[in-house]
Every structure is written in C-alpha cells, then in structure tokens.
Amino acid sequence: MSSAAGNQTSSGATEDYSYGSWYIDEPQDSQELQPEGIVPSCHPSVPPGLLHTSLAVLSVVVLLLLALLVRCRQLWPHGGHSRSGLPSPMDFLTMDGPWTVPAAVFMVLFSSLCLLPSAEAPLPFLTLSSPSSRDGKTEAPRGPWKMLALLYYPAFYYSLAACATVRHAAAHLLGSVLSWAHFGVQVWQKAECPQEPKIYKYYSLLASMPLLLGLGFLSLWYPVQLVRSFSHRTGAGLERLQSSYPEEYLRTLLCPKKLRSSSHTSKHGFLSQAWICFRHYIYTPQRGFRLPLTLVLSATLTGTAIYQVALLLLVGVVPTIQKVRAGITTDVSYLLAGFGIVLSEDRQEVVELVKYHLWALEVCYISALVLSCSLTFLMLTRSLVTHRANLQALHRGAALDLGPPPQSPHPSRQAIFCWMNFSAYQTAFSCLGLLTQQIIFFLGTVALAFLVFMPVLHGSNLLLLQSLGSLWPFWLTLALAVTLQNMAAHWVFLKTHHGWPELTNRCALYAATFLLFPINVLVGVMVAIWRVVLSALYNAVHLGQMDLSLLPPRAATLDPGYRTYCNFLKIEVNQSHPAMIAFCTLLLRTQKPQPHPAPQDGLRLGMEEEGMQLLQINDPVAKGTGPRARQGRARWGLTYTLLHNPALQTFRKRALSGARANGTQP
C-alpha cells in the first residue's frame, strides 16, 4: 500500500510538474512581464507635478519682487525714467539690449510647447489632484486644458525673461535663483527618467535638449551679470555715455570712405568673387548694422522648429521601419502570394528581398529628411540677407515694391497686429514648410529609387522604363517638333540687318504655325504638367519664407504671410529707425548737460554740434578739409537721413512733408 501510495504520489507529482510546465513562462506572484522593446513607465522619487507647482510659486514670487523693485526705483530720486509697475518680459523694439536672453527664453518656451502632445497632462500640477486609476497611473483631464496650457506656459516663463529687463543687481540675483531652479528641476527629471514609452524611448530626452540648452545658458548669464553689476557699480553712471548701436550705425553711414578703402584692398580674383557670391546668398554679419530683435527671435525659433519637427519625423517613422524589418519571417512569402506577387521560389530569398526593400525605403526617408532640413536652413539664411537689404533700403528712405496699393509709412492697427504675429507666423510656416517638403521629397525619392535606380541596378522590374520605351514615337515626335521650331526660329525666321533683328519669311512662318498646331498642343500638355510640378516644388521650398509672396505680384496682398512681413517692416522702420534714435539721444544730451567725463572717454558733451559726436573721423584726407566743411557735411548727412525717416514725418511741418533731397518742393 505504501508503494502504491508512493507511486500514486509520484505520478501525481509528475502530473503536477507537467501541468505546471505549460505555464512556466507565466509571471509569478501576479507580476506582469513587459513585452520586448516596450519601455516600462518611470516613477520618479518626487512627483513632477509637485516640482512644477513649486517652480510656478517661485516664479510668481519673483515677479512680485520685480514689480516692487521697479516701483521703488520710480519713487527713489534719480531712480531712472518712469516705468509701469509690472516689468516687461523683453524690449522687442530696443536696439542696444541683449538678444541672447530673449532668444534663450523663446527657445525654452517653444520647446516646452513641443513637449505638450507627449506629456501625461497638459498642465503638470493637475496630476496632484487627479484621481489614480487602477493600474497606478494618474490620469489628467485633457481637452480644454491643452488650450489653457498655451496661455499658461508663457506666463510660467514670464519672470525668467523679466529679470533681464529690470537691469538691477537684485533682478540679476532673482534671475540666477530662478534659472538655477528651472535648470536643476529639468536635469533632475531627465536623469531619473531618461526613457519614456511614448513615441520613442529617448524622444522626450532629445526633444528637451533645446530647453536644457536655453536654461543652462540663462543659469550662467544671470550670475555673470550679477558679478558685473557689482564690479562695475562705480562706473554705472558712465554706461549711458558709451557708444550705442544707433550711433555706430550713423557713424558708419556718414563715414563710407574708410569702409570703402578697406573693402577694396583685395584683388578681384576667383576667391573674392566666390566670397561676394557667398555673402549675397548666405547671411554674414555686417559692420554698422544689426538685425532687429524680432528677426533674431524668428531665426532662433525657426532653427528650434527645424530641430523639433525633424526629430519627431525621424523617431516616429525610422524605429518602426527597423522593427518591421527585424520581424520579417518566411510567412511574408505567403502574404505576397495572396496578392499575386511572387518574388522567388526560395522563401529565405524572399525574406532578404523584402528586408532589402525596407532598407531602401528607410534610406529614402532619411535622405528626404536631410534634404528638407538643409533647404529650410538655407532658405532661412537667405531670408536674413533679404531682411537686411530691405531694412537698409527703408532706412535710406527708398520705397520697396510691397504690393500694388501704395504703402503708407505710418503705423496702423493692421500693421501692429502683423508685427505682434510675425515671429509666431514665421515659426508656423517653417514647421509646415518642412513637413510639406518631407512628404514631397520622400515620394520623389521613393519613385526614383524603386522605379529607376533599383530596376536598373538589378536588371529586373523595368516597368517604368519599358512603358516609356513603348512610347518612343510620341517622345521622338515632341523632341523633333521642339528642336525644329527652335532651329527654324533662329536660322529661317530671324535675320539681322544693320545690327537689329528682323522677322523674315512670314509665309513660311504662318504655314509652320498652322501645320504644327496639333503637335504643339501635345507639347503644351507636357509643359502644363511641368508647370504644375515646378510651381508645387517652388512653393513647397519657399513656404517658410515670408519675405516673398507665393502669389503673382498683382495678388501679392492676398498672401497673408507676405502681408504680415510688409507690415512688420513698416513698424520696425517707424519705431526703431537707428538714425532717429541717435538724433533723439543727441537732442536729449544737448538739452540736459551732464558732467564732463574723463578725457580718455573721448566724449565732449558740452562742445558737440548736431552730428559732430557721431562723426569721429580719423581719415587724414577728411581732416584736411577743415572743421567747417566737416561740420557742414555732418549736418547735411544727418539732415538727409532724418528727412526720409517715416517716424518723423508725422511731426514735420506740412510744407516740408514732401521735401526733396536737394531742398526743393514737389
């Protein structure tokens, strides 16, 4: 009985073991196994919502302290000019302020907005009050919160930008604390959870690189300014007496001889011609001119948009293609056979062919993305050259062809609205242009690769070439018709008498036009198709540019992007004309005499005339003409420049509103 019981026990144990062996891969103790390639959700030590709430409270406290500081500077004697209690985030129309801080803040803001679609909650602090689901994850309501986040994040980074506009040591100290807090929180979150399951495991980390770069720059810039404010506190009174950009611009404008002599020292060889051509198409800094802050911000945002859109297009498609290529098995031969496609009798060879075609598809996609990013970046640099040329022309008083109706130099409600939206429109156009170029170039590269290059390389599936070869009479007829007409137009219907071309053999011209009409209709069909393709490519490449219209000149005003650009130039020239700013600064200095600085500063405020301080001429030839000639030339150049300034036309007398350069009336 014992043996029987033992046999029964052993058999039962064997059955239990065999029964349990069927589920040996199942998780034990209610533990779930993550599928291969799936990134598990990360649980940081401190909830992100708590950190974000702390930063929001700190930003509000810093903003209140900045408002109190600005208010105290108003009440103190000699505290500066009158300003509102709430500091502005940045001076968009300033000419001498730093452009690095606004560019960094806008880059941080745009990068934060780009991370919204992949975030668990549109507003991070909502995760603190949202109920927990059964699997332990927090759920935050979406929908209208996404639209609210578009207004929340600019207010969230308002204090970070406003610390730079107060220009006080206390403001720099607050900016240092706030930038360190933002940068530390971001680094802490990315170090604890570098991978996320959405889109791509490293997408959040890669998309946060511009954000970390901007915050890292601000965390270094504010402490440097704080140290400089303490070290140069004794020389703060002389800061306003130093040369500014408007004075430098006017000095460069009124002293062109020195620049011309230095620019013509090199010989006009091949390298110099290449450099001139390079400077004509690629933006390079130019002495005596600075781009407005809004254009600098637009260029920064466009570069950030190119990075963000290219990263999303790359990580959203390429890893998927790689996973599909790695998971191809011999079953794909049956799938293709169901559609009537038989690549080979050997299944393993079919697998290799499918993997090869998927690899070619991946190469086409990456090549199209590289081409799209390169063209968008080149169009951006080309736009900066156009912006500089247009601004310089408007500063000189020239009239640009900005549309059929006459363009008034005075500001308007539409012009102010367009000026406010210019940077945002430029960013949106760049994103949409890059996406459109990617689609067009990807389809084009796939068609070339699978219909031309790969069939020619392997010598099989020459469907396109065979179809084109079967239509050789059609293409030969069109080619002959076009060639013969061009040759006849050059040798038969056109002759030169006494150096002037004349039309001859009109009877033969009329006969050829009548006889070749049907063939020319077919040629016209091909030209129309090419016209559509060329227009689509041109508009896709230049979609991100706002300095040119995608419509004909007669309908240029119907292009919203081009109309926004024209009104943007109007406001910039009207409110930020460097000659006008320099002239007004000179008037303020002459009306409010200040103590004379040290002789090494080179500024004699009590002895300057109109434009004399701006014209610090070191040219011995110019000095030899005498002080009266230099004074007259300076006054005449300044008068001519200010005469064409749109910002001063409103305050000018009616008799001088249309004055010419030589003083005569129209």
Disulfide bonds with the S-S distance in Angstrom:
Cys42-Cys193 1.93
